[in-house]
Amino acid sequence: MAESSAPVRREGIPLGRIAGVPVVLAYSWFVIAAFTVIVYGPVLGQENPALGASAYIVAFAYAVLLLISVLVHELAHALTARIYGWPTQKIVLNLWGGHTQFESFTATPGRSVLVALAGPAANFVLAAGAWLVLGTVALGSVAEILINIFMWANFLIGVFNVLPGLPLDGGRLVESAVWKATGSQAKGTVAAGWGGRIIVVAICYWFVARPLLAGKSPDFSLLMITVLVASFLWVGASASIQQGTLRGRLHLVSAAGLSTPATGLPATATVEEALRHEGAGALSLVVCGPDGRPEGVVDAAALSSVPAHAAASTPITAVSFALAPGAYVPEWSKGQELLQFLSQLEGRHYAVVDHNGKVTGLLSQDAVLAAVTGKPRRPDTRRQGQNR
């Protein structure tokens, strides 16, 4: 197979590995860094006239300290997860702070809470350390400003992240509590997502609506921060609700339950044989290669269009469309396992086989999507003769 010459799009700048975990600095981080310098630089200059133009350098240092705080937060997640054998794929530091991306793992309510709260706990430890330094060490003016900022930043990051709603870490508390009470992680995720939306409403009321109702105009920089944070939280909360809703329907995803009955025929069979099987009640006909593996599906409309006098001499391969390589699944596959397997396959149709490799059904991508989303499936144009 020829290799593609197209460049691979990188999501950011690799910063190396910490404790074996890859760390990536997303390009979007520079947006928040610039915002911090532009907004906080003049504030520092007004409060500390002696800084002069270096106030902007101190503001950039503030952005870097925030980056370090977020990195420690995410590392706490990753290292705590490692205790339970959850593999960490990478840590990404971006516009919204950062996130730790895990590979597949099996969670429990208790472990989910501990991994989630490890991040805010790390920030509280950093804030306490900065407080001790401020109280025991004589510092210069710039160092004192930065340590003070570092202390309050970590304290606020910790407090903000324990709020009870996804995508914040505190949302895992809500998720795990509902999960423990109902036995359904999906219900917990939906509840925590709604908690996140309630937090957005509360933030908008406190920082925007409340000042307006009192006849005051909100500070512009505070208003911008509120809009950014509220947007991020709302999108994350909505995604959590959708994810929980879809996860709650996984039990409906089954290869055997969603497939239509099918019969396998060798590629050497003729249209006449296919019509005989169709007349016997076979809803779908799957073409199998010499090794017995499914290779194609007979198009019902194309099959019926073959003249009767040519049926015995026309091979079924002439009235069938090809399946993607390896597009067959065991009839016992279901849930997340089935979805992960299908995500690696191309095409919209998959043969279903039993333990002996015999074809028992035909599964369509639309049937799986309909089961997961609860939306009606689209008409199968393949079976209507619109062969593409």
PyMOL commands that set and color helices and strands:
alter all, ss='L'
color gray80, all
select helices_A, chain A and resi 29-47+49-83+109-136+141-161+171-182+185-213+220-247+250-252+255-258+271-279+300-304+308-310+316-319+335-342+365-373
alter helices_A, ss='H'
color red, helices_A
select strands_A, chain A and resi 12-18+21-26+88-94+97-102+260-266+284-288+294-298+320-322+328-330+349-353+359-364
alter strands_A, ss='S'
color yellow, strands_A
deselect
rebuild
show_as cartoon
